[in-house]
Amino acid sequence: MFEPRYYKNFGLEEIARKVADGQRLTVAEGEKLFACPDLNAVGSLAHQARTRLHGNEAYYVVNRHINYSNICVNGCRFCAFSRKKGDPLSFELSEEEILDKIRTNGNDLTEIHVVGGCHPEKPLSFFEHLIGKIRELKPHAFIKAFTAVEIAHFAKNEGIPVGDVLARLKAAGVMMMPGGGAEVFSDRVRKLLCPEKLEAAGWLDVMRQAHAIGIRSNATMLYGHIETPRERVEHMAALRELQDRTGGFVCFIPLTFQPSNTPMGKMEPTTGVDDLKTIAVSRLMLDNIAHIKAYWVMMSVKLAQAALYYGADDFDGTVVEEKIGHMAGAESQQGMTRREIEAIIREAGFQPVERDSLFRKAGHFPSNGDCKVD
Ligand code: SF4
């Protein structure tokens, strides 16, 4: 936090006052933060908000990602992961192959993160059975599975309501949902980049229904392509509004667009300044979402470390094997050990805290994995 007159240099004195008082920022104020040429003026405000919530702690989770298939009926222009069925680079794992991947990890996994493309044929019963088997194999791990886009796709394929899909997957063992597929809620952007994908209102409605039955979730924003700063802030405001109603979002994850190997491959990737500012504005706008993630796989480990000073409080986790970002050219390693993550967080000057999917601290994980919305 700088002296009040420092913020005045950039016309941020009213925003600085509101941040100090814990007041909500408007969309116009979020835009003003993006327009501010001084990254550290914005970052210092975000760090103030982050420190008030989390002190000197920075979280991580011992998790494993499973991508069951990259076959997808959609053709989002920013996606390097998906392939059509029959493409030599397409893959789909059998239930046994997925379970083998989970078996190769030690017993200390606390989160299993399962996502894939919108597969044209796999029935909902395949996923119910798979989740049940994962549950048997790792009864104490949190199963965080299927984006809102996948849930809506299952509903369409089966010809049943979204609420029925959510109820069946919850009964099978899904305890939480990842936040992917939100992209940017702007209809303008979605029409140009992902016209076949579940629309913004549909994404928010799946999350609303999930939260209503006690499945909490994360939320993401894919940025750094053709969206404007205002569209980013409006995306955050839409999440904030839903969070006021449901309280079901646990963590917000700004995801850096990786252009390599996508039809938008000629675009320049985001800069470090843009990445850090986006983390900072997220922290400041999303006053009702407790956690902001610096996802090291997409941001790089070095920038994620710096992001802990710009509003982020979570480093994500051990991950083990990651395909979505790496097929798009992410240069980070595939996974990290607990020891590596802790050393990186400590070196940045923060206290590493192991958490579960709901950010309960190690030693306080309930043995039954209860995840009801409070
Ligand atoms: S982003 Fe998701 S929905 Fe879009 S093509 Fe890729 S896997 Fe399919």
Boltz pocket constraint, residues with backbone or C-beta under 6 A from the ligand:
constraints:
  - pocket:
      binder: B
      contacts: [[A, 70], [A, 72], [A, 73], [A, 74], [A, 75], [A, 76], [A, 79], [A, 80], [A, 81], [A, 82], [A, 116], [A, 117], [A, 118], [A, 149], [A, 194], [A, 197]]
      max_distance: 6.0
